Amino acid sequence: MSEIQRFRTKTSELTWVNPIDGVPGGHGGNASGAFHNELKAVIDNSKSLNEFNKGVTALRDRWKIDPSLLPELPRGRN
């Protein structure tokens, strides 16, 4: 669990632009639910860490989330 918590960001710390309607947003509301559904799909459909990182990066870009607000993506172990 500590590994998961290390790579998460609280929703309350984020702002985004809803890719569906172009409306800027923050914590809560329908956009938050839509974002979390898309994030869940990335997690569920990733078959490798590389796929996960690509999916999260695409999600970040789609929702116009400032990369500096997010933790560094996890890397595979050597």
PDB file of N, CA, C and O in Angstrom:
ATOM      1  N   MET A   1       0.824  -1.198   0.000  1.00  0.00           N
ATOM      2  CA  MET A   1       0.000   0.000   0.000  1.00  0.00           C
ATOM      3  C   MET A   1       0.865   1.257   0.000  1.00  0.00           C
ATOM      4  O   MET A   1       0.511   2.243  -0.647  1.00  0.00           O
ATOM      5  N   SER A   2       1.982   1.243   0.707  1.00  0.00           N
ATOM      6  CA  SER A   2       2.841   2.427   0.738  1.00  0.00           C
ATOM      7  C   SER A   2       3.394   2.742  -0.651  1.00  0.00           C
ATOM      8  O   SER A   2       3.588   3.910  -0.989  1.00  0.00           O
ATOM      9  N   GLU A   3       3.647   1.708  -1.459  1.00  0.00           N
ATOM     10  CA  GLU A   3       4.121   1.914  -2.830  1.00  0.00           C
ATOM     11  C   GLU A   3       3.050   2.633  -3.649  1.00  0.00           C
ATOM     12  O   GLU A   3       3.372   3.535  -4.422  1.00  0.00           O
ATOM     13  N   ILE A   4       1.810   2.256  -3.498  1.00  0.00           N
ATOM     14  CA  ILE A   4       0.706   2.907  -4.215  1.00  0.00           C
ATOM     15  C   ILE A   4       0.563   4.352  -3.750  1.00  0.00           C
ATOM     16  O   ILE A   4       0.431   5.255  -4.576  1.00  0.00           O
ATOM     17  N   GLN A   5       0.587   4.579  -2.451  1.00  0.00           N
ATOM     18  CA  GLN A   5       0.423   5.923  -1.921  1.00  0.00           C
ATOM     19  C   GLN A   5       1.551   6.852  -2.361  1.00  0.00           C
ATOM     20  O   GLN A   5       1.343   8.057  -2.499  1.00  0.00           O
ATOM     21  N   ARG A   6       2.720   6.309  -2.578  1.00  0.00           N
ATOM     22  CA  ARG A   6       3.862   7.118  -2.998  1.00  0.00           C
ATOM     23  C   ARG A   6       3.648   7.708  -4.386  1.00  0.00           C
ATOM     24  O   ARG A   6       4.207   8.760  -4.695  1.00  0.00           O
ATOM     25  N   PHE A   7       2.853   7.055  -5.227  1.00  0.00           N
ATOM     26  CA  PHE A   7       2.645   7.493  -6.596  1.00  0.00           C
ATOM     27  C   PHE A   7       1.256   8.068  -6.842  1.00  0.00           C
ATOM     28  O   PHE A   7       0.785   8.062  -7.979  1.00  0.00           O
ATOM     29  N   ARG A   8       0.600   8.557  -5.818  1.00  0.00           N
ATOM     30  CA  ARG A   8      -0.720   9.123  -6.006  1.00  0.00           C
ATOM     31  C   ARG A   8      -0.702  10.605  -5.668  1.00  0.00           C
ATOM     32  O   ARG A   8       0.173  11.088  -4.950  1.00  0.00           O
ATOM     33  N   THR A   9      -1.684  11.309  -6.202  1.00  0.00           N
ATOM     34  CA  THR A   9      -1.877  12.728  -5.919  1.00  0.00           C
ATOM     35  C   THR A   9      -3.319  12.898  -5.475  1.00  0.00           C
ATOM     36  O   THR A   9      -4.229  12.341  -6.089  1.00  0.00           O
ATOM     37  N   LYS A  10      -3.530  13.653  -4.427  1.00  0.00           N
ATOM     38  CA  LYS A  10      -4.886  13.909  -3.965  1.00  0.00           C
ATOM     39  C   LYS A  10      -5.634  14.724  -5.020  1.00  0.00           C
ATOM     40  O   LYS A  10      -5.100  15.692  -5.564  1.00  0.00           O
ATOM     41  N   THR A  11      -6.863  14.326  -5.300  1.00  0.00           N
ATOM     42  CA  THR A  11      -7.679  15.024  -6.282  1.00  0.00           C
ATOM     43  C   THR A  11      -7.825  16.497  -5.919  1.00  0.00           C
ATOM     44  O   THR A  11      -7.879  17.355  -6.800  1.00  0.00           O
ATOM     45  N   SER A  12      -7.888  16.789  -4.627  1.00  0.00           N
ATOM     46  CA  SER A  12      -8.057  18.174  -4.182  1.00  0.00           C
ATOM     47  C   SER A  12      -6.870  19.054  -4.561  1.00  0.00           C
ATOM     48  O   SER A  12      -6.978  20.280  -4.523  1.00  0.00           O
ATOM     49  N   GLU A  13      -5.743  18.453  -4.926  1.00  0.00           N
ATOM     50  CA  GLU A  13      -4.549  19.209  -5.309  1.00  0.00           C
ATOM     51  C   GLU A  13      -4.475  19.457  -6.818  1.00  0.00           C
ATOM     52  O   GLU A  13      -3.557  20.133  -7.285  1.00  0.00           O
ATOM     53  N   LEU A  14      -5.421  18.924  -7.580  1.00  0.00           N
ATOM     54  CA  LEU A  14      -5.365  19.009  -9.038  1.00  0.00           C
ATOM     55  C   LEU A  14      -6.379  19.988  -9.606  1.00  0.00           C
ATOM     56  O   LEU A  14      -7.432  20.236  -9.017  1.00  0.00           O
ATOM     57  N   THR A  15      -6.042  20.528 -10.741  1.00  0.00           N
ATOM     58  CA  THR A  15      -6.990  21.244 -11.583  1.00  0.00           C
ATOM     59  C   THR A  15      -6.830  20.664 -12.980  1.00  0.00           C
ATOM     60  O   THR A  15      -5.775  20.129 -13.320  1.00  0.00           O
ATOM     61  N   TRP A  16      -7.874  20.773 -13.782  1.00  0.00           N
ATOM     62  CA  TRP A  16      -7.831  20.197 -15.112  1.00  0.00           C
ATOM     63  C   TRP A  16      -8.788  20.951 -16.017  1.00  0.00           C
ATOM     64  O   TRP A  16      -9.534  21.825 -15.575  1.00  0.00           O
ATOM     65  N   VAL A  17      -8.748  20.591 -17.303  1.00  0.00           N
ATOM     66  CA  VAL A  17      -9.729  21.078 -18.269  1.00  0.00           C
ATOM     67  C   VAL A  17     -10.462  19.853 -18.778  1.00  0.00           C
ATOM     68  O   VAL A  17      -9.850  18.937 -19.326  1.00  0.00           O
ATOM     69  N   ASN A  18     -11.767  19.839 -18.596  1.00  0.00           N
ATOM     70  CA  ASN A  18     -12.576  18.709 -19.030  1.00  0.00           C
ATOM     71  C   ASN A  18     -12.481  18.590 -20.551  1.00  0.00           C
ATOM     72  O   ASN A  18     -12.859  19.521 -21.262  1.00  0.00           O
ATOM     73  N   PRO A  19     -11.982  17.457 -21.062  1.00  0.00           N
ATOM     74  CA  PRO A  19     -11.800  17.320 -22.508  1.00  0.00           C
ATOM     75  C   PRO A  19     -13.120  17.222 -23.279  1.00  0.00           C
ATOM     76  O   PRO A  19     -13.134  17.357 -24.502  1.00  0.00           O
ATOM     77  N   ILE A  20     -14.211  16.992 -22.580  1.00  0.00           N
ATOM     78  CA  ILE A  20     -15.510  16.850 -23.232  1.00  0.00           C
ATOM     79  C   ILE A  20     -16.135  18.214 -23.510  1.00  0.00           C
ATOM     80  O   ILE A  20     -16.655  18.454 -24.600  1.00  0.00           O
ATOM     81  N   ASP A  21     -16.082  19.111 -22.514  1.00  0.00           N
ATOM     82  CA  ASP A  21     -16.733  20.404 -22.688  1.00  0.00           C
ATOM     83  C   ASP A  21     -15.777  21.594 -22.599  1.00  0.00           C
ATOM     84  O   ASP A  21     -16.201  22.736 -22.777  1.00  0.00           O
ATOM     85  N   GLY A  22     -14.489  21.345 -22.326  1.00  0.00           N
ATOM     86  CA  GLY A  22     -13.510  22.418 -22.278  1.00  0.00           C
ATOM     87  C   GLY A  22     -13.566  23.281 -21.040  1.00  0.00           C
ATOM     88  O   GLY A  22     -12.890  24.307 -20.971  1.00  0.00           O
ATOM     89  N   VAL A  23     -14.364  22.885 -20.054  1.00  0.00           N
ATOM     90  CA  VAL A  23     -14.537  23.685 -18.843  1.00  0.00           C
ATOM     91  C   VAL A  23     -13.441  23.334 -17.830  1.00  0.00           C
ATOM     92  O   VAL A  23     -13.253  22.163 -17.501  1.00  0.00           O
ATOM     93  N   PRO A  24     -12.715  24.353 -17.333  1.00  0.00           N
ATOM     94  CA  PRO A  24     -11.730  24.099 -16.280  1.00  0.00           C
ATOM     95  C   PRO A  24     -12.429  23.605 -15.019  1.00  0.00           C
ATOM     96  O   PRO A  24     -13.569  23.980 -14.744  1.00  0.00           O
ATOM     97  N   GLY A  25     -11.746  22.771 -14.265  1.00  0.00           N
ATOM     98  CA  GLY A  25     -12.360  22.242 -13.061  1.00  0.00           C
ATOM     99  C   GLY A  25     -11.344  21.908 -11.997  1.00  0.00           C
ATOM    100  O   GLY A  25     -10.137  22.088 -12.162  1.00  0.00           O
ATOM    101  N   GLY A  26     -11.875  21.420 -10.908  1.00  0.00           N
ATOM    102  CA  GLY A  26     -11.070  21.009  -9.780  1.00  0.00           C
ATOM    103  C   GLY A  26     -11.775  19.889  -9.059  1.00  0.00           C
ATOM    104  O   GLY A  26     -12.489  19.099  -9.676  1.00  0.00           O
ATOM    105  N   HIS A  27     -11.588  19.816  -7.785  1.00  0.00           N
ATOM    106  CA  HIS A  27     -12.105  18.730  -6.963  1.00  0.00           C
ATOM    107  C   HIS A  27     -13.631  18.631  -7.057  1.00  0.00           C
ATOM    108  O   HIS A  27     -14.341  19.635  -7.001  1.00  0.00           O
ATOM    109  N   GLY A  28     -14.111  17.401  -7.200  1.00  0.00           N
ATOM    110  CA  GLY A  28     -15.542  17.135  -7.148  1.00  0.00           C
ATOM    111  C   GLY A  28     -16.242  17.284  -8.489  1.00  0.00           C
ATOM    112  O   GLY A  28     -15.618  17.607  -9.500  1.00  0.00           O
ATOM    113  N   GLY A  29     -17.539  17.045  -8.480  1.00  0.00           N
ATOM    114  CA  GLY A  29     -18.361  17.222  -9.671  1.00  0.00           C
ATOM    115  C   GLY A  29     -18.297  16.042 -10.624  1.00  0.00           C
ATOM    116  O   GLY A  29     -17.600  15.058 -10.376  1.00  0.00           O
ATOM    117  N   ASN A  30     -19.040  16.160 -11.720  1.00  0.00           N
ATOM    118  CA  ASN A  30     -19.109  15.097 -12.712  1.00  0.00           C
ATOM    119  C   ASN A  30     -17.781  14.849 -13.396  1.00  0.00           C
ATOM    120  O   ASN A  30     -17.453  13.708 -13.722  1.00  0.00           O
ATOM    121  N   ALA A  31     -17.009  15.909 -13.619  1.00  0.00           N
ATOM    122  CA  ALA A  31     -15.713  15.742 -14.284  1.00  0.00           C
ATOM    123  C   ALA A  31     -14.800  14.853 -13.453  1.00  0.00           C
ATOM    124  O   ALA A  31     -14.063  14.036 -14.006  1.00  0.00           O
ATOM    125  N   SER A  32     -14.839  14.999 -12.147  1.00  0.00           N
ATOM    126  CA  SER A  32     -14.013  14.161 -11.280  1.00  0.00           C
ATOM    127  C   SER A  32     -14.366  12.691 -11.467  1.00  0.00           C
ATOM    128  O   SER A  32     -13.475  11.844 -11.536  1.00  0.00           O
ATOM    129  N   GLY A  33     -15.644  12.382 -11.550  1.00  0.00           N
ATOM    130  CA  GLY A  33     -16.071  11.006 -11.762  1.00  0.00           C
ATOM    131  C   GLY A  33     -15.616  10.483 -13.107  1.00  0.00           C
ATOM    132  O   GLY A  33     -15.166   9.343 -13.220  1.00  0.00           O
ATOM    133  N   ALA A  34     -15.735  11.328 -14.140  1.00  0.00           N
ATOM    134  CA  ALA A  34     -15.304  10.921 -15.482  1.00  0.00           C
ATOM    135  C   ALA A  34     -13.799  10.675 -15.505  1.00  0.00           C
ATOM    136  O   ALA A  34     -13.336   9.699 -16.094  1.00  0.00           O
ATOM    137  N   PHE A  35     -13.039  11.557 -14.864  1.00  0.00           N
ATOM    138  CA  PHE A  35     -11.584  11.380 -14.807  1.00  0.00           C
ATOM    139  C   PHE A  35     -11.232  10.071 -14.105  1.00  0.00           C
ATOM    140  O   PHE A  35     -10.392   9.314 -14.592  1.00  0.00           O
ATOM    141  N   HIS A  36     -11.859   9.803 -12.979  1.00  0.00           N
ATOM    142  CA  HIS A  36     -11.554   8.583 -12.242  1.00  0.00           C
ATOM    143  C   HIS A  36     -11.944   7.330 -13.032  1.00  0.00           C
ATOM    144  O   HIS A  36     -11.259   6.310 -12.950  1.00  0.00           O
ATOM    145  N   ASN A  37     -13.023   7.401 -13.783  1.00  0.00           N
ATOM    146  CA  ASN A  37     -13.393   6.261 -14.633  1.00  0.00           C
ATOM    147  C   ASN A  37     -12.333   6.011 -15.700  1.00  0.00           C
ATOM    148  O   ASN A  37     -11.992   4.863 -15.983  1.00  0.00           O
ATOM    149  N   GLU A  38     -11.810   7.088 -16.294  1.00  0.00           N
ATOM    150  CA  GLU A  38     -10.760   6.935 -17.295  1.00  0.00           C
ATOM    151  C   GLU A  38      -9.471   6.404 -16.663  1.00  0.00           C
ATOM    152  O   GLU A  38      -8.783   5.572 -17.254  1.00  0.00           O
ATOM    153  N   LEU A  39      -9.151   6.885 -15.469  1.00  0.00           N
ATOM    154  CA  LEU A  39      -7.967   6.398 -14.765  1.00  0.00           C
ATOM    155  C   LEU A  39      -8.110   4.916 -14.439  1.00  0.00           C
ATOM    156  O   LEU A  39      -7.157   4.151 -14.589  1.00  0.00           O
ATOM    157  N   LYS A  40      -9.282   4.514 -13.998  1.00  0.00           N
ATOM    158  CA  LYS A  40      -9.531   3.097 -13.705  1.00  0.00           C
ATOM    159  C   LYS A  40      -9.328   2.249 -14.955  1.00  0.00           C
ATOM    160  O   LYS A  40      -8.753   1.163 -14.887  1.00  0.00           O
ATOM    161  N   ALA A  41      -9.799   2.744 -16.091  1.00  0.00           N
ATOM    162  CA  ALA A  41      -9.633   2.008 -17.354  1.00  0.00           C
ATOM    163  C   ALA A  41      -8.151   1.861 -17.703  1.00  0.00           C
ATOM    164  O   ALA A  41      -7.727   0.805 -18.172  1.00  0.00           O
ATOM    165  N   VAL A  42      -7.362   2.915 -17.477  1.00  0.00           N
ATOM    166  CA  VAL A  42      -5.921   2.828 -17.729  1.00  0.00           C
ATOM    167  C   VAL A  42      -5.305   1.748 -16.846  1.00  0.00           C
ATOM    168  O   VAL A  42      -4.528   0.920 -17.320  1.00  0.00           O
ATOM    169  N   ILE A  43      -5.651   1.760 -15.580  1.00  0.00           N
ATOM    170  CA  ILE A  43      -5.104   0.774 -14.640  1.00  0.00           C
ATOM    171  C   ILE A  43      -5.524  -0.640 -15.048  1.00  0.00           C
ATOM    172  O   ILE A  43      -4.692  -1.544 -15.121  1.00  0.00           O
ATOM    173  N   ASP A  44      -6.813  -0.823 -15.312  1.00  0.00           N
ATOM    174  CA  ASP A  44      -7.332  -2.155 -15.628  1.00  0.00           C
ATOM    175  C   ASP A  44      -6.794  -2.701 -16.946  1.00  0.00           C
ATOM    176  O   ASP A  44      -6.633  -3.913 -17.088  1.00  0.00           O
ATOM    177  N   ASN A  45      -6.514  -1.828 -17.909  1.00  0.00           N
ATOM    178  CA  ASN A  45      -6.102  -2.279 -19.228  1.00  0.00           C
ATOM    179  C   ASN A  45      -4.597  -2.325 -19.436  1.00  0.00           C
ATOM    180  O   ASN A  45      -4.132  -2.752 -20.494  1.00  0.00           O
ATOM    181  N   SER A  46      -3.839  -1.898 -18.455  1.00  0.00           N
ATOM    182  CA  SER A  46      -2.381  -1.916 -18.583  1.00  0.00           C
ATOM    183  C   SER A  46      -1.850  -3.299 -18.244  1.00  0.00           C
ATOM    184  O   SER A  46      -2.104  -3.834 -17.165  1.00  0.00           O
ATOM    185  N   LYS A  47      -1.113  -3.862 -19.183  1.00  0.00           N
ATOM    186  CA  LYS A  47      -0.543  -5.193 -18.982  1.00  0.00           C
ATOM    187  C   LYS A  47       0.930  -5.122 -18.580  1.00  0.00           C
ATOM    188  O   LYS A  47       1.567  -6.149 -18.346  1.00  0.00           O
ATOM    189  N   SER A  48       1.462  -3.912 -18.503  1.00  0.00           N
ATOM    190  CA  SER A  48       2.848  -3.725 -18.086  1.00  0.00           C
ATOM    191  C   SER A  48       2.983  -2.328 -17.481  1.00  0.00           C
ATOM    192  O   SER A  48       2.101  -1.483 -17.635  1.00  0.00           O
ATOM    193  N   LEU A  49       4.076  -2.107 -16.806  1.00  0.00           N
ATOM    194  CA  LEU A  49       4.344  -0.797 -16.231  1.00  0.00           C
ATOM    195  C   LEU A  49       4.503   0.236 -17.343  1.00  0.00           C
ATOM    196  O   LEU A  49       4.076   1.381 -17.194  1.00  0.00           O
ATOM    197  N   ASN A  50       5.110  -0.162 -18.447  1.00  0.00           N
ATOM    198  CA  ASN A  50       5.283   0.735 -19.576  1.00  0.00           C
ATOM    199  C   ASN A  50       3.918   1.169 -20.137  1.00  0.00           C
ATOM    200  O   ASN A  50       3.714   2.351 -20.414  1.00  0.00           O
ATOM    201  N   GLU A  51       3.000   0.234 -20.303  1.00  0.00           N
ATOM    202  CA  GLU A  51       1.647   0.571 -20.775  1.00  0.00           C
ATOM    203  C   GLU A  51       0.942   1.498 -19.788  1.00  0.00           C
ATOM    204  O   GLU A  51       0.263   2.443 -20.192  1.00  0.00           O
ATOM    205  N   PHE A  52       1.106   1.225 -18.498  1.00  0.00           N
ATOM    206  CA  PHE A  52       0.504   2.077 -17.471  1.00  0.00           C
ATOM    207  C   PHE A  52       1.038   3.503 -17.581  1.00  0.00           C
ATOM    208  O   PHE A  52       0.263   4.459 -17.585  1.00  0.00           O
ATOM    209  N   ASN A  53       2.357   3.646 -17.669  1.00  0.00           N
ATOM    210  CA  ASN A  53       2.963   4.973 -17.752  1.00  0.00           C
ATOM    211  C   ASN A  53       2.490   5.720 -18.995  1.00  0.00           C
ATOM    212  O   ASN A  53       2.204   6.915 -18.921  1.00  0.00           O
ATOM    213  N   LYS A  54       2.404   5.036 -20.135  1.00  0.00           N
ATOM    214  CA  LYS A  54       1.907   5.671 -21.361  1.00  0.00           C
ATOM    215  C   LYS A  54       0.454   6.092 -21.194  1.00  0.00           C
ATOM    216  O   LYS A  54       0.071   7.184 -21.617  1.00  0.00           O
ATOM    217  N   GLY A  55      -0.355   5.239 -20.583  1.00  0.00           N
ATOM    218  CA  GLY A  55      -1.770   5.554 -20.376  1.00  0.00           C
ATOM    219  C   GLY A  55      -1.969   6.730 -19.444  1.00  0.00           C
ATOM    220  O   GLY A  55      -2.814   7.588 -19.699  1.00  0.00           O
ATOM    221  N   VAL A  56      -1.205   6.781 -18.369  1.00  0.00           N
ATOM    222  CA  VAL A  56      -1.324   7.884 -17.413  1.00  0.00           C
ATOM    223  C   VAL A  56      -0.863   9.189 -18.056  1.00  0.00           C
ATOM    224  O   VAL A  56      -1.471  10.238 -17.844  1.00  0.00           O
ATOM    225  N   THR A  57       0.198   9.123 -18.834  1.00  0.00           N
ATOM    226  CA  THR A  57       0.691  10.319 -19.523  1.00  0.00           C
ATOM    227  C   THR A  57      -0.355  10.830 -20.520  1.00  0.00           C
ATOM    228  O   THR A  57      -0.595  12.035 -20.601  1.00  0.00           O
ATOM    229  N   ALA A  58      -0.975   9.924 -21.274  1.00  0.00           N
ATOM    230  CA  ALA A  58      -2.022  10.322 -22.221  1.00  0.00           C
ATOM    231  C   ALA A  58      -3.219  10.913 -21.482  1.00  0.00           C
ATOM    232  O   ALA A  58      -3.801  11.900 -21.934  1.00  0.00           O
ATOM    233  N   LEU A  59      -3.585  10.325 -20.363  1.00  0.00           N
ATOM    234  CA  LEU A  59      -4.695  10.837 -19.563  1.00  0.00           C
ATOM    235  C   LEU A  59      -4.375  12.237 -19.036  1.00  0.00           C
ATOM    236  O   LEU A  59      -5.209  13.140 -19.094  1.00  0.00           O
ATOM    237  N   ARG A  60      -3.175  12.398 -18.531  1.00  0.00           N
ATOM    238  CA  ARG A  60      -2.727  13.711 -18.037  1.00  0.00           C
ATOM    239  C   ARG A  60      -2.829  14.770 -19.141  1.00  0.00           C
ATOM    240  O   ARG A  60      -3.328  15.873 -18.918  1.00  0.00           O
ATOM    241  N   ASP A  61      -2.349  14.414 -20.328  1.00  0.00           N
ATOM    242  CA  ASP A  61      -2.378  15.364 -21.441  1.00  0.00           C
ATOM    243  C   ASP A  61      -3.802  15.637 -21.908  1.00  0.00           C
ATOM    244  O   ASP A  61      -4.152  16.774 -22.220  1.00  0.00           O
ATOM    245  N   ARG A  62      -4.614  14.595 -21.954  1.00  0.00           N
ATOM    246  CA  ARG A  62      -6.020  14.748 -22.393  1.00  0.00           C
ATOM    247  C   ARG A  62      -6.782  15.699 -21.471  1.00  0.00           C
ATOM    248  O   ARG A  62      -7.587  16.508 -21.932  1.00  0.00           O
ATOM    249  N   TRP A  63      -6.523  15.598 -20.175  1.00  0.00           N
ATOM    250  CA  TRP A  63      -7.223  16.434 -19.190  1.00  0.00           C
ATOM    251  C   TRP A  63      -6.466  17.717 -18.869  1.00  0.00           C
ATOM    252  O   TRP A  63      -6.888  18.483 -18.002  1.00  0.00           O
ATOM    253  N   LYS A  64      -5.347  17.963 -19.560  1.00  0.00           N
ATOM    254  CA  LYS A  64      -4.534  19.178 -19.390  1.00  0.00           C
ATOM    255  C   LYS A  64      -4.165  19.416 -17.920  1.00  0.00           C
ATOM    256  O   LYS A  64      -4.332  20.512 -17.384  1.00  0.00           O
ATOM    257  N   ILE A  65      -3.665  18.362 -17.297  1.00  0.00           N
ATOM    258  CA  ILE A  65      -3.201  18.467 -15.913  1.00  0.00           C
ATOM    259  C   ILE A  65      -1.733  18.865 -15.938  1.00  0.00           C
ATOM    260  O   ILE A  65      -0.938  18.272 -16.666  1.00  0.00           O
ATOM    261  N   ASP A  66      -1.377  19.856 -15.153  1.00  0.00           N
ATOM    262  CA  ASP A  66       0.001  20.327 -15.075  1.00  0.00           C
ATOM    263  C   ASP A  66       0.885  19.187 -14.566  1.00  0.00           C
ATOM    264  O   ASP A  66       0.676  18.706 -13.452  1.00  0.00           O
ATOM    265  N   PRO A  67       1.867  18.744 -15.359  1.00  0.00           N
ATOM    266  CA  PRO A  67       2.725  17.627 -14.942  1.00  0.00           C
ATOM    267  C   PRO A  67       3.456  17.865 -13.622  1.00  0.00           C
ATOM    268  O   PRO A  67       3.784  16.914 -12.912  1.00  0.00           O
ATOM    269  N   SER A  68       3.710  19.127 -13.295  1.00  0.00           N
ATOM    270  CA  SER A  68       4.427  19.410 -12.043  1.00  0.00           C
ATOM    271  C   SER A  68       3.583  19.092 -10.809  1.00  0.00           C
ATOM    272  O   SER A  68       4.119  19.002  -9.704  1.00  0.00           O
ATOM    273  N   LEU A  69       2.270  18.922 -10.984  1.00  0.00           N
ATOM    274  CA  LEU A  69       1.389  18.594  -9.858  1.00  0.00           C
ATOM    275  C   LEU A  69       1.346  17.098  -9.564  1.00  0.00           C
ATOM    276  O   LEU A  69       0.778  16.674  -8.557  1.00  0.00           O
ATOM    277  N   LEU A  70       1.947  16.301 -10.446  1.00  0.00           N
ATOM    278  CA  LEU A  70       1.879  14.850 -10.316  1.00  0.00           C
ATOM    279  C   LEU A  70       3.210  14.280  -9.851  1.00  0.00           C
ATOM    280  O   LEU A  70       4.263  14.857 -10.124  1.00  0.00           O
ATOM    281  N   PRO A  71       3.171  13.158  -9.155  1.00  0.00           N
ATOM    282  CA  PRO A  71       4.427  12.514  -8.752  1.00  0.00           C
ATOM    283  C   PRO A  71       5.103  11.898  -9.970  1.00  0.00           C
ATOM    284  O   PRO A  71       4.477  11.679 -11.007  1.00  0.00           O
ATOM    285  N   GLU A  72       6.382  11.628  -9.819  1.00  0.00           N
ATOM    286  CA  GLU A  72       7.122  10.939 -10.879  1.00  0.00           C
ATOM    287  C   GLU A  72       6.495   9.574 -11.111  1.00  0.00           C
ATOM    288  O   GLU A  72       6.109   8.896 -10.159  1.00  0.00           O
ATOM    289  N   LEU A  73       6.392   9.170 -12.365  1.00  0.00           N
ATOM    290  CA  LEU A  73       5.808   7.857 -12.674  1.00  0.00           C
ATOM    291  C   LEU A  73       6.716   6.750 -12.164  1.00  0.00           C
ATOM    292  O   LEU A  73       7.939   6.894 -12.166  1.00  0.00           O
ATOM    293  N   PRO A  74       6.118   5.643 -11.727  1.00  0.00           N
ATOM    294  CA  PRO A  74       6.935   4.527 -11.236  1.00  0.00           C
ATOM    295  C   PRO A  74       7.756   3.922 -12.369  1.00  0.00           C
ATOM    296  O   PRO A  74       7.320   3.886 -13.520  1.00  0.00           O
ATOM    297  N   ARG A  75       8.934   3.454 -12.028  1.00  0.00           N
ATOM    298  CA  ARG A  75       9.785   2.785 -13.007  1.00  0.00           C
ATOM    299  C   ARG A  75       9.967   1.340 -12.588  1.00  0.00           C
ATOM    300  O   ARG A  75       9.870   1.005 -11.408  1.00  0.00           O
ATOM    301  N   GLY A  76      10.227   0.503 -13.552  1.00  0.00           N
ATOM    302  CA  GLY A  76      10.464  -0.907 -13.266  1.00  0.00           C
ATOM    303  C   GLY A  76      11.723  -1.108 -12.455  1.00  0.00           C
ATOM    304  O   GLY A  76      12.609  -0.254 -12.423  1.00  0.00           O
ATOM    305  N   ARG A  77      11.782  -2.223 -11.820  1.00  0.00           N
ATOM    306  CA  ARG A  77      12.971  -2.553 -11.024  1.00  0.00           C
ATOM    307  C   ARG A  77      14.034  -3.132 -11.919  1.00  0.00           C
ATOM    308  O   ARG A  77      13.732  -3.837 -12.882  1.00  0.00           O
ATOM    309  N   ASN A  78      15.280  -2.837 -11.606  1.00  0.00           N
ATOM    310  CA  ASN A  78      16.411  -3.377 -12.389  1.00  0.00           C
ATOM    311  C   ASN A  78      16.787  -4.756 -11.924  1.00  0.00           C
ATOM    312  O   ASN A  78      17.713  -5.359 -12.466  1.00  0.00           O
TER     313      ASN A  78
END
